[in-house]
Amino acid sequence: MSNATRSAKEFYTEAEAAAILGISVVRLHRLLDEHIFTDGNRRPPQLEFTSGDLLLLSYWSNNARKAPTHEVIPMPKRH
């Protein structure tokens, strides 16, 4: 949910994206290199991000801080 007093931007710079995610630009670049630019293509010098991009980057950033699991959404055990 977004804050009603804050309007969403269409695009965010690398510095803005890193600030929103609470990480450094260097960490942002590492996430991009680990998850996006994996096929040998180099990361462009300047990128812009949408709110959807930030959501995925947030997941990758937070997931890296936790113990590795293969669950995207933890489900309760069935009895």
N, C-alpha and C positions, 0 to 999 in steps of 0.2 A: 504494500500500500504506500502511496506517495503522500507527502505532506501537502495539504491543500494550499498552503501559503507559498509553496515553492513550485515554480513551473518547470517542467521537464524540458531539457534541450533536445534537439534532434541529434546532434553530434557532440562528442566530447574529445578533447585533445588527449594525448598521452599523459600529460601532467595532470589534467583534470580527472582522467580515469583512475590514475594511480592514487590521487588524493581521495577520491570517493571510495576506493577499495581499501584505503588505509595501508597501502604498500608503496615502496619506492618505484620509480620509473625503471630502475635496473631489474627489480623483481617482476614488474609487468613484462619487460622484455623477455625474461627467463620463462615466464608462463606462456607467452606467445611462441617462443622457440620450442618449448616442450610439447605444446598441444596443437599448434596451428601450422607453423612453418617446419614441417617434419619431412617433406618430400624433396629436400635439396634446394628449394627456392629460398632465397634470402629475404629476410624481413625488410620491407621498405623503410626508408629513413624516417618518414612521418606517417602516422596512422591516425584515423579518427574512429571513434567507437559509438555504437548506439546503446540504448539502455538494455537491449537484449544481449549485446556483447558483454556489457558490464555484469549482467546476471551470470552468464557462463564463466566469466573470469573470476567472479566472486566464488563460485562453486569450486573451481580449480584451486584457487588460493586457499580457501578454508579447508578443502580436502587434503591439501599438502601438509597442513599443520596437524592433522589427526593421524592416528594409526591407520595404515593401509587396509582398506577393505574393498570388496568388489560390489558392495551394495550401493546403489544410488539412493534408494529410499528404504531405510530399515523397516522391515515388516515384523510384527509380533509373531512369536512362535505359535503354531496351531497345536491344540491338545487333542 
